[in-house]
Amino acid sequence: MRPLSESSIKSHRTDGFPHTLMYLGKVIGNVVATIKDPALDGRKLLLIRRLPDGPTVVAIDAVGAGAGETVYVCRGREAAFAFKPEEVPTEASVVAIVDTIEREL
C-alpha cells in the first residue's frame, strides 16, 4: 500500500489557497434557498470563511453551529458522510464546533 502524500489530501487552486479536505472556519452568515434539492429540506446552510483569511464556502450544518462560531469543515465527497444513511448532495459540511484551539510555538 502506498503512503498518503501531501498531494493526495489536497489539490492546488488558482486562488492561492490549497483545497484541503478538512479545515477550521468561522461562521459568517446563513444562506436561504427557497428552491433546492428535496434532500436539503430542513437543513441549515451556513456561509463559512476559512481561517485565517481564506475563501468563503457554503456548507451544510450537521452540528447546530451559529453565527460567529469557529467550526471544523469537511470538504469533498466525504462531506456527505455526516448525514448517513441519508444521501445529501453536498461538497462541504460543518462537522464540529470548536471550543478551544491550543497551539505550540
Secondary structure, 3 states (H helix, E strand, C coil): CCCCCHHHHEEECCCCCEEECEEEEEEEEEECCCCCCHHHCCCCEEEEEECCCCCEEEEEECCCCCCCCEEEEEECHHHHHHHCCCCCCCCEEEEEECCCCCCCC
